[in-house]
Amino acid sequence: MRTHFFNSLISVLLTIVIIPGLIPCIVSAADGQFADNGNSTNSTLTSNLILEKLSTDPDYPKPDSMVVINSLVKNTGNETSEPTNIIYLIGENEEKEEVPAIEAGSEKLISYTWTTPDTEETVTIKASLENVENSEKVITVKIVQESLPDLIVEDLYPESSTQPEAGKPLNFTLKIKNVGEATANNSTAKYSSNGTSGEISIPELSAGTSTSAEFSLTPGNEENMSVTAIADSGNTISESDEDNNEMSKTISIKRELPDLKIESISLSPEEPHPGENITFTATVKNNGSTAAEKSEIRYDIKGNNESYTGVTSIPALAAGETGTGIFFWTPGTEGQIEVKVTVDSGSIVSESDETNNEFTKTATVYKETVSSDDGGNESSGSSGSDSENESSESSGSDSGSKRSGSSSGGSGGASLSKEPVSNVEAKELATGNVQSGYHIKFNFLEDATCITYIEFDPIKTLKRTITTVEVLKNKSAFVSEVPPSKIYKYVNIWVGNYGAGVANYCENGAIEFKVEKPWIEENNINQSQIILQWYNESWEPLDTEKVTEDKNYVYFKSKTSGFSCFAITNYSVDGENVSIASEQAEEDALIKLDGEAKTSIHNESSEKDSETNDLMGKAKIFLAISLPLFLILIEYFVMKKKI
């Protein structure tokens, strides 16, 4: 039984083997399965034929002559290619040339002989590999009766090996070669660069010879110079190839550039004190050979536990010209400061030297001196209960304030406000030197209030003066009535401690303030209706104009003849708008004022106050002396009458 089974199996296998067409499949499968233990890579082996080059010999054949068409075929694959054909389309005729098998990475030159037409003409030859995509090459062959010259620009280069400089003449060498088969007669070559051009005479050149010529160009103030040369620029030579006569070169040029340098930094005053506004002047010189456009100076000031940074502009400077940049800062403490200034901090100006743009200076803020001047200066020996109360109250008010970048930490020149602390929503201080004849501006840089700055022309010299801005929760305690308008903010502005902000101390006063855009929109108010009102015994609308706006605020500027209590409102004629102040807030403010000295709403001059106090003091002394004498006289006359 077993023998019969094996005999049947062998018969079946022999039948399968002899069936035509199955043997190659069985053998191939077996080879693929066992030749490399199942790790065959035959599926990744491919050939990839490309047509690298197509040319003719000669390049410019004569009519009815034999021409060899050369095709360079390369196998870029990783296995030997199968034989194929090159299909030539010469004019309208199609020809075929066999390409044998090519090993991986190898190439073969396939040549085909072609007989040119018997007339002068240009023939297009296309060649492609059969059944291979993207393998087509195309050339044109010019068939001429006679051999022609062919002039080309063989080379173009500057003589100097160093980098050329702008404004200095630069010599070039031009090489012209005849690569044709016939002599080229005399001709011209043209050179050009940035609108400047010229021509050079080229002598007769036999086939295969060359010549050199020189010319000169002066680079402009550009980073790169493009130079172009053209052989046979006049088209006087009949050439076998008219498309190879031009060459261009780009030359890097050392440009003429400005060079901005900080020469010095000066301070005014030269020996500043804490709280004293310092004017810094940075002197900048353009040491370069060409003009520098407008730029910026960045300044960094570092002192004792304080620092300040900002930018100021520098005008355009001609070569060799000097300019200045001015900036300001008020120190809060004494000690040494370091001022670092960097010109062209934004790298706007391309300079010949970018390493000399910084300058650092150290200076000293000297200990604060004591002065007895009025108008916000320090007092060396003030006495009396009023002075003590003012100092105490000022200290209490300042404890919750936010100081500006130019505010002072000293006690002298304080702007002492008697506004109840409970009514102050925000507060900011700024310090400056008030000098007669010099316009003064107090900037509030911390953005703690709606006031951005105030300015005026001082009539008297008060030296160091502190200005305080208070934004109030309700109307000021020194105001008896509310303005008949929609109220945005109540504001107090106190300049100095002794009347610096009143009319006989200043003139041409101005206040810039800002109003939130949402408030304007929510209250349906036109921007042109926003005004600043000053309380001077009654509310007075000030001349107000819009100056600018940004994403969040609209900025306005008002003229004023004094500084005290203000309200930012809309302009109202009929008075229908109501104030945001409440009667209860007014009562609370008045209670807090009980027992305090009431301050005049417009800060009456210190001279009048002083005179009044002196008169009252003298009157008290006179009464104190004369009253006992009067009583003694009365008693004397009474006693005498009794006697």
Sequence and secondary structure as in RCSB ss.txt:
>XXXX:A:sequence
MRTHFFNSLISVLLTIVIIPGLIPCIVSAADGQFADNGNSTNSTLTSNLILEKLSTDPDYPKPDSMVVINSLVKN
TGNETSEPTNIIYLIGENEEKEEVPAIEAGSEKLISYTWTTPDTEETVTIKASLENVENSEKVITVKIVQESLPD
LIVEDLYPESSTQPEAGKPLNFTLKIKNVGEATANNSTAKYSSNGTSGEISIPELSAGTSTSAEFSLTPGNEENM
SVTAIADSGNTISESDEDNNEMSKTISIKRELPDLKIESISLSPEEPHPGENITFTATVKNNGSTAAEKSEIRYD
IKGNNESYTGVTSIPALAAGETGTGIFFWTPGTEGQIEVKVTVDSGSIVSESDETNNEFTKTATVYKETVSSDDG
GNESSGSSGSDSENESSESSGSDSGSKRSGSSSGGSGGASLSKEPVSNVEAKELATGNVQSGYHIKFNFLEDATC
ITYIEFDPIKTLKRTITTVEVLKNKSAFVSEVPPSKIYKYVNIWVGNYGAGVANYCENGAIEFKVEKPWIEENNI
NQSQIILQWYNESWEPLDTEKVTEDKNYVYFKSKTSGFSCFAITNYSVDGENVSIASEQAEEDALIKLDGEAKTS
IHNESSEKDSETNDLMGKAKIFLAISLPLFLILIEYFVMKKKI
>XXXX:A:secstr
 HHHHHHHHHHHHHHHHHSTTTHHHHHHHHHHHHTTTT   GGG    EEEEEEEEESSS  TT EEEEEEEEEE
 SSS    EEEEEEETTEEEEEEE    TT EEEEEEEEE  SS EEEEEEEEETT TT  EEEEEEE SS    
EEEEEEEES SS  BTTS EEEEEEEEE SSS B SEEEEEEETTEEEEEEE  B TT EEEEEEEE   S SEE
EEEEEETTT  S  S SS  EEEEEEE B     EEEEEEEEESSS  TT  EEEEEEEEE SSS B  EEEEEE
EE SS EEEEEEEE  B TT EEEEEEEE  SS EEEEEEEEETTT  S  S SS  EEEEEEEE        SS
S   SS  SHHHHHHHHHHHHHHTT    TT   SSTT     S GGGEEEEEEEEEEE TTS EEEE TT  SS
EEEEEEEESS  EEEEEEEEEESSS TT SS  SS EEEEEEEEETTTTTTSTTTEEEEEEEEEEEHHHHHHTT 
 GGGEEEEEESSSEEE  EEEEEE SSEEEEEEEES  SEEEEEE  SS  S  S  HHHHHHHHHHHTTS    
TT   HHHHHHHHHHHHHHHHHHHHHHHHHHHHHHHHHHHHH 
